[in-house]
Amino acid sequence: MNTSLNAGRRARDIADLRKSTVDVLVVGGGVTGAGVALDAAARGLSVALVEAHDLANGTSRWSSKLVHGGLRYLAQGDVGLAYESAVERGIIMTTTAPHLTRTLPQLIPLHDSISRGRAAFTLAGLHAGDLLRRVARTPGALLPKPRRIPTAEALALAPGLRKEGLRGGLLSYDGQLVDDARFVIALARTAAGLGARIITRAKAINIDRTSAEVEDTETGTRFEIHANRVVNATGVWAGQLVPSVRLRPSRGSHIVISGDGFTGTSLTVPVPGSSNRFVLVLPQLDGRVYVGLTDEPVDDIPAVPTAPESDVDFLLRTASSVLERELTRDDVLGSYAGLRPLLEGEGASADLSRKHAVLTAPNGVLTIVGGKFTTYRRMAADAVDATGLTTRPSTTRHLPLVGAGPVAVDAPKRFVAKYGSEAALVAQGDLTEVHPGVTVAEVAWAVAHEGALCVEDVVERRTRVGLVPAEGVRLSTVLAPLWPGFRSARSSPSRS
């Protein structure tokens, strides 16, 4: 099974698409589009996916890197969506990508600002979420039961907490992605292994029910792809290709800070004046911490959203409310923002449903919108069902992604966390570092197997070094003169 994505395979796939018709053409290379491509290919359909930029170029790489169990939706009374989230979380963590997920302890500190009544109510909600976990058959060994913990244990788990007024905490567990962009790349590679043609740097100019005019931005040439059905999976940009789609995007901002003083336990910090809003302090495996997130409506949809100063100030202020040391602008190493493709509705953006929908445009194009990262698989299955091209049910519930197999022990621990069962293969390359935590072998692997076509692809989406802009510039400067060698040496397809 050839799961490798690279320049050589891309060129041959484009040549094939110019003279053939596929069953399903997917436009958009985020988690939803890659999920649709995989679902369709796994059902035996011929598939092509085109992405204007790179895999996970848009909202999918700007998430909180969580695999949510749907507790927030349960609090809003949407039991169905909460249950769906709990089920999908369990599938991702146990079958789809156990190598790209981990159990994340989450601590709600109980300071004087949280009344005892509210603490009891919140704990009851956590137990309700755990009931969903059990109904979804996710093992308790993977996600233990929530419990109230004393002050000493809370401080042991999160030494940076403000001690004054602290009377313990509420400890629960959820899922965390090692890397959201890497998850999308694994989806796309798994689809490619089943025959899907994954074409990045291919911008859809016009689409209808059975075709798309596409520009290869690598060469500037245009060509047409014919399909039995076209699926628009471009997220917040869906309306640019299908004007009948009406979305109400919201911005979720995060800041990146140093992990000094933090442990592997995340903090869930109540937003003052709100009964159901929280800021999350999320330790990462690379030693950094992400603090997020906001939920603000937006009108403009830029190619790359940014976190405004007001969001940065809000996140620093809210996170600092439970910490001994106040976070300041000097602590901020970087920031990022993603736009959620929410269906248009009434009320504030924070209250809009995270349910998804498959919409049929007047010209016959199917558009999949709404939803959230955790439920991508259900979204994809519904989109493929809507094509009417197969009666075979979705099989992705039981389909592990690339790297999810048995892990060899003869590879660095950091490699295992990123590459799973492929770690030993990556480690066979040159382990000279081109940047702290980034080796020549990893860059070469990104080019040969993960579809990286330029330095930016490696810096921003294969290594995530670009989340700290200054470090991204340094790595880009190192890779630029080396890039022709990587590209020429790795342009022919290889098997993995």
C-alpha positions as CSV (number, residue, x, y, z in Angstrom):
1,M,0.0,0.0,0.0
2,N,1.7,3.2,-1.2
3,T,0.8,6.0,1.3
4,S,3.6,8.3,0.2
5,L,2.7,11.8,-1.0
6,N,5.4,13.7,-2.9
7,A,6.1,15.8,-6.0
8,G,6.6,12.8,-8.3
9,R,3.3,11.2,-7.3
10,R,1.5,14.5,-7.5
11,A,2.7,15.0,-11.1
12,R,1.5,11.5,-12.2
13,D,-1.9,11.9,-10.4
14,I,-2.5,15.2,-12.2
15,A,-1.7,13.6,-15.5
16,D,-4.1,10.8,-14.8
17,L,-6.9,13.2,-13.7
18,R,-6.6,15.1,-17.0
19,K,-7.8,12.0,-18.9
20,S,-10.2,10.2,-16.5
21,T,-13.3,10.6,-14.4
22,V,-13.4,9.9,-10.7
23,D,-16.4,9.0,-8.6
24,V,-15.8,11.8,-6.0
25,L,-13.9,15.0,-6.2
26,V,-13.3,16.6,-2.9
27,V,-12.4,20.3,-2.7
28,G,-10.5,21.2,0.5
29,G,-7.6,19.5,2.3
30,G,-8.5,20.1,5.9
31,V,-9.7,17.5,8.4
32,T,-13.2,17.3,6.8
33,G,-12.0,17.1,3.2
34,A,-9.3,14.5,4.0
35,G,-11.9,12.6,6.0
36,V,-14.3,12.6,3.0
37,A,-11.5,11.4,0.7
38,L,-10.7,8.5,3.1
39,D,-14.3,7.5,3.7
40,A,-15.0,7.4,-0.1
41,A,-11.8,5.5,-0.9
42,A,-12.5,3.0,1.9
43,R,-15.9,2.3,0.3
44,G,-14.2,1.5,-3.0
45,L,-14.9,4.7,-4.8
46,S,-12.3,6.4,-7.0
47,V,-11.4,9.7,-5.4
48,A,-9.5,12.9,-6.0
49,L,-8.9,15.7,-3.5
50,V,-7.7,19.2,-4.5
51,E,-6.4,21.7,-2.0
52,A,-5.5,25.3,-3.0
53,H,-2.5,25.4,-0.6
54,D,-1.3,22.6,1.7
55,L,-2.9,19.9,3.7
56,A,-4.3,21.4,7.0
57,N,-3.5,24.9,5.7
58,G,-6.7,26.4,7.1
59,T,-8.7,26.0,10.3
60,S,-7.6,22.4,10.9
61,R,-4.1,23.4,12.1
62,W,-5.4,26.2,14.3
63,S,-7.4,24.1,16.8
64,S,-6.8,23.6,20.5
65,K,-5.4,20.2,19.6
66,L,-8.1,18.5,21.7
67,V,-10.3,15.5,21.1
68,H,-13.4,16.7,22.9
69,G,-15.8,14.5,24.7
70,G,-18.7,17.0,24.2
71,L,-19.1,18.1,27.8
72,R,-19.9,21.7,26.7
73,Y,-22.7,20.4,24.4
74,L,-24.1,18.4,27.3
75,A,-24.2,21.6,29.4
76,Q,-26.1,23.2,26.6
77,G,-28.7,20.4,26.7
78,D,-27.6,18.9,23.3
79,V,-27.3,15.3,24.5
80,G,-27.1,14.0,20.9
81,L,-24.1,16.0,19.9
82,A,-22.4,15.3,23.2
83,Y,-22.9,11.6,22.7
84,E,-21.6,11.8,19.1
85,S,-18.5,13.6,20.4
86,A,-17.9,11.1,23.1
87,V,-18.2,8.2,20.6
88,E,-15.9,9.8,18.1
89,R,-13.4,10.7,20.7
90,G,-13.2,7.0,21.7
91,I,-12.8,5.9,18.1
92,I,-9.9,8.3,17.5
93,M,-8.1,7.5,20.7
94,T,-8.5,3.7,20.5
95,T,-8.5,2.8,16.8
96,T,-8.0,5.7,14.3
97,A,-5.0,7.4,15.8
98,P,-3.9,6.2,19.2
99,H,-0.3,7.2,18.2
100,L,-1.4,10.8,17.7
101,T,-3.5,11.2,20.9
102,R,-2.9,11.0,24.6
103,T,-4.9,11.2,27.8
104,L,-5.0,14.8,29.1
105,P,-5.7,15.5,32.7
106,Q,-7.8,18.7,33.1
107,L,-7.9,20.6,36.4
108,I,-10.5,23.2,37.4
109,P,-9.0,25.1,40.3
110,L,-11.4,25.9,43.0
111,H,-10.7,29.4,44.3
112,D,-12.9,31.7,46.2
113,S,-14.4,33.0,43.0
114,I,-16.2,29.6,42.5
115,S,-18.9,29.0,45.0
116,R,-19.3,25.6,46.6
117,G,-22.7,25.3,44.9
118,R,-21.2,26.0,41.5
119,A,-18.4,23.6,42.2
120,A,-20.9,20.8,43.1
121,F,-22.9,21.6,39.9
122,T,-19.7,21.4,37.8
123,L,-18.6,18.1,39.3
124,A,-22.1,16.7,38.6
125,G,-21.6,17.8,34.9
126,L,-18.2,16.1,34.8
127,H,-19.8,12.9,36.1
128,A,-22.5,13.2,33.4
129,G,-19.7,13.5,30.8
130,D,-18.1,10.4,32.3
131,L,-21.4,8.5,31.9
132,L,-21.3,9.4,28.2
133,R,-17.7,8.0,28.1
134,R,-19.0,4.7,29.5
135,V,-21.9,4.6,27.1
136,A,-19.5,5.2,24.3
137,R,-17.4,2.3,25.6
138,T,-14.2,4.2,25.9
139,P,-12.0,2.4,28.5
140,G,-11.7,3.9,32.0
141,A,-8.1,3.1,31.9
142,L,-7.7,5.5,29.0
143,L,-10.0,8.2,30.5
144,P,-10.4,7.8,34.2
145,K,-13.4,9.0,36.2
146,P,-13.5,12.6,37.3
147,R,-13.1,13.4,41.0
148,R,-12.6,16.3,43.5
149,I,-9.0,16.6,44.7
150,P,-7.6,18.3,47.8
151,T,-5.4,21.5,47.7
152,A,-2.1,19.6,48.1
153,E,-2.9,17.4,45.1
154,A,-4.0,20.3,43.0
155,L,-0.7,22.1,43.7
156,A,1.3,18.9,42.9
157,L,-0.5,18.7,39.5
158,A,-0.2,22.4,38.8
159,P,2.5,24.0,40.9
160,G,1.9,27.4,39.4
161,L,-1.6,27.8,40.8
162,R,-2.3,30.8,43.1
163,K,-2.3,29.4,46.6
164,E,-4.4,32.1,48.2
165,G,-8.1,31.0,48.4
166,L,-7.4,27.6,46.8
167,R,-9.5,24.8,48.2
168,G,-8.6,22.0,45.9
169,G,-9.9,21.3,42.4
170,L,-12.0,19.2,40.1
171,L,-9.9,16.7,38.0
172,S,-11.2,15.1,34.8
173,Y,-9.8,13.7,31.6
174,D,-10.2,14.3,27.9
175,G,-8.2,13.5,24.7
176,Q,-5.4,15.6,23.3
177,L,-3.9,15.5,19.8
178,V,-0.2,15.5,19.5
179,D,-0.6,17.6,16.4
180,D,-3.8,18.5,14.5
181,A,-2.0,19.1,11.2
182,R,-0.2,15.8,11.5
183,F,-3.5,14.1,12.0
184,V,-4.8,15.6,8.8
185,I,-1.7,14.5,6.9
186,A,-2.2,10.9,8.3
187,L,-5.8,11.0,7.0
188,A,-4.7,12.1,3.5
189,R,-1.9,9.5,3.4
190,T,-4.2,6.7,4.4
191,A,-6.6,7.8,1.7
192,A,-3.8,7.8,-0.8
193,G,-2.9,4.3,0.3
194,L,-6.4,3.3,-0.8
195,G,-6.0,4.9,-4.2
196,A,-7.1,8.5,-3.6
197,R,-5.3,11.2,-5.6
198,I,-4.3,13.9,-3.2
199,I,-3.3,17.1,-5.0
200,T,-2.1,20.1,-3.1
201,R,-1.3,23.5,-4.6
202,A,-4.3,23.0,-6.9
203,K,-6.9,25.7,-6.6
204,A,-10.5,25.1,-7.6
205,I,-11.6,28.1,-9.7
206,N,-15.1,27.0,-10.6
207,I,-17.1,23.9,-9.5
208,D,-20.4,22.3,-10.4
209,R,-22.0,18.9,-9.7
210,T,-19.7,16.9,-11.9
211,S,-16.6,19.0,-12.6
212,A,-14.1,21.6,-11.4
213,E,-11.8,23.9,-13.2
214,V,-8.5,23.7,-11.3
215,E,-5.3,25.8,-11.4
216,D,-2.0,24.1,-10.6
217,T,-0.3,26.9,-8.7
218,E,3.0,25.2,-9.0
219,T,3.0,25.6,-12.8
220,G,0.3,28.2,-13.4
221,T,-1.6,25.8,-15.8
222,R,-5.3,25.1,-15.6
223,F,-7.1,21.9,-16.2
224,E,-10.5,20.3,-15.7
225,I,-11.3,17.4,-13.4
226,H,-14.4,15.4,-14.1
227,A,-16.3,13.5,-11.4
228,N,-19.6,11.8,-10.8
229,R,-20.1,14.1,-7.7
230,V,-18.2,17.1,-6.3
231,V,-18.0,17.7,-2.6
232,N,-17.1,21.2,-1.3
233,A,-15.2,20.8,2.0
234,T,-13.5,24.2,2.2
235,G,-14.8,25.2,5.7
236,V,-15.3,28.9,6.2
237,W,-14.4,29.5,2.6
238,A,-17.2,27.3,1.3
239,G,-19.4,30.3,0.3
240,Q,-16.7,31.5,-2.0
241,L,-17.2,28.5,-4.3
242,V,-20.9,28.0,-3.5
243,P,-22.6,31.4,-2.9
244,S,-25.8,29.7,-1.6
245,V,-23.9,28.5,1.5
246,R,-24.5,30.9,4.4
247,L,-22.1,30.7,7.3
248,R,-21.5,32.8,10.4
249,P,-17.8,32.2,11.2
250,S,-16.4,32.8,14.7
251,R,-12.7,33.3,15.7
252,G,-10.9,31.1,18.2
253,S,-7.6,32.7,19.3
254,H,-4.7,31.1,21.1
255,I,-1.4,32.3,22.5
256,V,1.8,30.2,22.8
257,I,3.8,30.6,25.9
258,S,6.8,28.8,27.5
259,G,6.1,25.7,29.5
260,D,8.3,26.8,32.4
261,G,6.4,26.3,35.6
262,F,3.7,24.1,34.0
263,T,3.3,20.3,34.2
264,G,1.4,18.0,31.9
265,T,-1.9,18.8,33.5
266,S,-4.1,21.3,31.7
267,L,-6.0,24.0,33.5
268,T,-9.7,24.9,32.8
269,V,-10.2,28.5,34.0
270,P,-13.7,29.8,34.3
271,V,-14.3,33.2,32.6
272,P,-15.5,35.7,35.1
273,G,-19.1,36.6,34.7
274,S,-19.9,33.5,32.5
275,S,-21.4,30.3,33.6
276,N,-20.3,28.2,30.7
277,R,-17.2,29.7,29.2
278,F,-13.6,28.7,30.1
279,V,-10.1,29.4,29.0
280,L,-7.8,26.4,28.7
281,V,-4.1,26.3,29.6
282,L,-2.8,23.3,27.5
283,P,0.7,21.9,28.0
284,Q,2.2,20.4,24.8
285,L,4.6,17.5,24.4
286,D,7.2,19.9,23.0
287,G,7.3,21.8,26.3
288,R,5.3,24.8,25.3
289,V,1.8,25.8,26.5
290,Y,-1.2,26.9,24.4
291,V,-3.7,29.2,26.1
292,G,-7.1,29.5,24.4
293,L,-9.6,30.1,23.3
294,T,-11.9,32.9,22.3
295,D,-15.2,32.7,20.5
296,E,-15.9,36.0,18.6
297,P,-18.0,36.5,15.5
298,V,-16.2,37.8,12.4
299,D,-17.3,39.2,9.1
300,D,-14.1,39.1,7.1
301,I,-12.5,35.8,6.2
302,P,-8.7,36.2,5.6
303,A,-6.5,33.5,4.1
304,V,-4.6,33.4,7.4
305,P,-6.5,34.7,10.4
306,T,-4.6,36.4,13.2
307,A,-5.3,36.8,16.9
308,P,-6.1,40.5,17.7
309,E,-4.5,42.3,20.6
310,S,-7.8,42.2,22.5
311,D,-7.9,38.4,22.3
312,V,-4.3,38.2,23.5
313,D,-5.1,40.5,26.5
314,F,-8.2,38.5,27.3
315,L,-6.4,35.2,27.4
316,L,-3.5,36.5,29.5
317,R,-5.9,38.1,32.0
318,T,-8.1,35.1,32.3
319,A,-5.3,32.5,32.6
320,S,-3.5,34.7,35.2
321,S,-6.6,34.8,37.4
322,V,-5.7,31.4,38.8
323,L,-1.9,31.6,38.7
324,E,0.6,32.8,41.3
325,R,2.5,34.7,38.6
326,E,0.7,37.0,36.3
327,L,1.3,36.3,32.6
328,T,2.3,39.3,30.5
329,R,3.1,40.1,26.9
330,D,6.7,39.2,27.6
331,D,5.5,35.6,28.0
332,V,3.9,35.4,24.6
333,L,6.1,33.5,22.1
334,G,3.4,33.4,19.4
335,S,-0.3,33.4,18.7
336,Y,-2.7,31.9,16.2
337,A,-6.4,32.0,15.4
338,G,-8.8,29.7,13.5
339,L,-12.2,30.4,12.1
340,R,-15.1,28.0,12.8
341,P,-17.5,27.4,9.9
342,L,-20.7,27.7,11.9
343,L,-24.1,27.5,10.3
344,E,-25.9,30.8,10.3
345,G,-28.4,31.1,13.2
346,E,-29.7,33.2,16.0
347,G,-27.8,34.3,19.1
348,A,-24.2,34.8,19.9
349,S,-21.5,32.8,18.1
350,A,-20.6,31.0,21.3
351,D,-24.2,29.6,21.4
352,L,-24.4,28.5,17.8
353,S,-24.7,24.8,17.3
354,R,-21.6,22.8,16.4
355,K,-23.8,20.4,14.4
356,H,-22.8,19.7,10.8
357,A,-24.9,19.7,7.7
358,V,-24.6,18.5,4.1
359,L,-26.1,21.1,1.8
360,T,-27.0,20.7,-1.9
361,A,-26.5,23.8,-4.0
362,P,-28.8,24.6,-7.0
363,N,-26.0,23.5,-9.3
364,G,-25.8,20.1,-7.5
365,V,-22.5,20.6,-5.6
366,L,-22.6,19.0,-2.1
367,T,-21.2,21.2,0.7
368,I,-20.3,19.8,4.1
369,V,-20.1,22.5,6.8
370,G,-20.4,23.0,10.6
371,G,-19.2,20.4,13.0
372,K,-15.9,20.2,14.7
373,F,-12.6,18.5,14.5
374,T,-13.5,15.5,16.8
375,T,-16.6,14.6,14.7
376,Y,-14.9,14.9,11.3
377,R,-15.5,11.1,10.6
378,R,-19.2,11.4,11.0
379,M,-19.3,14.5,8.8
380,A,-17.3,12.6,6.2
381,A,-19.6,9.6,6.3
382,D,-22.7,11.7,5.9
383,A,-21.1,13.6,2.9
384,V,-20.3,10.4,1.1
385,D,-23.8,9.0,1.9
386,A,-25.2,12.1,0.3
387,T,-23.4,11.5,-3.0
388,G,-25.7,8.5,-3.7
389,L,-22.8,6.7,-5.4
390,T,-22.7,3.7,-3.0
391,T,-24.9,1.8,-0.7
392,R,-21.9,0.4,1.2
393,P,-21.8,1.8,4.7
394,S,-18.8,3.7,6.1
395,T,-16.0,1.5,7.3
396,T,-13.7,4.2,8.8
397,R,-14.8,3.4,12.4
398,H,-12.5,0.4,12.2
399,L,-9.7,1.8,10.0
400,P,-6.4,2.8,11.6
401,L,-4.5,5.7,10.1
402,V,-0.9,5.5,8.8
403,G,1.4,5.1,11.8
404,A,-1.2,3.5,14.1
405,G,0.3,0.0,14.0
406,P,2.6,-1.6,16.5
407,V,5.4,0.7,17.5
408,A,9.0,-0.4,17.4
409,V,11.1,0.6,20.4
410,D,14.3,1.4,18.5
411,A,13.5,5.0,17.8
412,P,13.7,8.2,19.9
413,K,10.6,8.8,22.1
414,R,10.0,12.1,20.3
415,F,9.8,10.3,17.0
416,V,7.3,7.7,18.3
417,A,5.0,10.5,19.5
418,K,5.0,12.0,16.0
419,Y,5.3,9.0,13.7
420,G,4.0,6.1,15.6
421,S,4.8,2.8,13.9
422,E,6.8,4.7,11.2
423,A,9.2,6.1,13.8
424,A,11.9,3.6,13.2
425,L,11.8,4.2,9.5
426,V,12.2,8.0,10.0
427,A,15.0,7.4,12.5
428,Q,17.0,5.5,9.8
429,G,17.8,8.9,8.2
430,D,20.3,11.6,9.1
431,L,19.6,12.6,12.7
432,T,21.6,15.8,12.5
433,E,19.5,18.7,13.8
434,V,18.7,21.6,11.5
435,H,16.8,23.2,14.4
436,P,16.4,22.2,18.0
437,G,14.0,19.2,17.8
438,V,14.1,19.0,14.0
439,T,16.4,16.6,12.2
440,V,17.4,16.3,8.5
441,A,15.7,12.9,8.6
442,E,12.3,14.5,9.5
443,V,12.6,17.1,6.7
444,A,13.5,14.3,4.2
445,W,10.5,12.2,5.4
446,A,8.2,15.2,5.0
447,V,9.3,15.7,1.4
448,A,9.3,12.0,0.5
449,H,6.2,10.8,2.2
450,E,4.1,13.7,3.7
451,G,3.6,15.8,0.6
452,A,5.7,18.8,1.6
453,L,6.4,20.8,-1.6
454,C,8.2,23.8,-0.1
455,V,10.0,25.1,3.0
456,E,6.8,26.7,4.4
457,D,5.1,23.3,4.3
458,V,7.8,21.9,6.6
459,V,8.1,24.9,8.9
460,E,4.4,25.6,9.4
461,R,2.6,22.2,9.1
462,R,5.1,19.3,9.3
463,T,7.1,20.5,12.3
464,R,5.0,23.3,13.6
465,V,8.1,25.4,14.4
466,G,6.3,28.3,12.8
467,L,3.9,28.6,15.8
468,V,6.7,30.7,17.3
469,P,7.4,33.1,14.4
470,A,11.0,33.9,15.3
471,E,11.9,30.2,15.4
472,G,10.1,29.7,12.1
473,V,12.2,32.3,10.4
474,R,15.4,30.7,11.7
475,L,14.4,27.3,10.4
476,S,13.3,28.7,7.1
477,T,16.7,30.4,6.7
478,V,18.5,27.1,7.4
479,L,16.3,25.1,5.0
480,A,16.2,27.5,2.1
481,P,19.7,26.8,0.7
482,L,19.2,23.0,1.4
483,W,15.8,22.7,-0.2
484,P,16.8,22.0,-3.8
485,G,18.7,18.9,-2.6
486,F,15.7,17.7,-0.6
487,R,13.3,18.2,-3.5
488,S,15.4,16.6,-6.2
489,A,16.4,13.6,-4.0
490,R,12.8,12.9,-2.8
491,S,10.7,13.7,-5.9
492,S,10.1,10.1,-6.9
493,P,7.4,8.2,-5.1
494,S,8.5,5.6,-2.5
495,R,6.5,3.0,-0.6
496,S,5.8,2.9,3.2
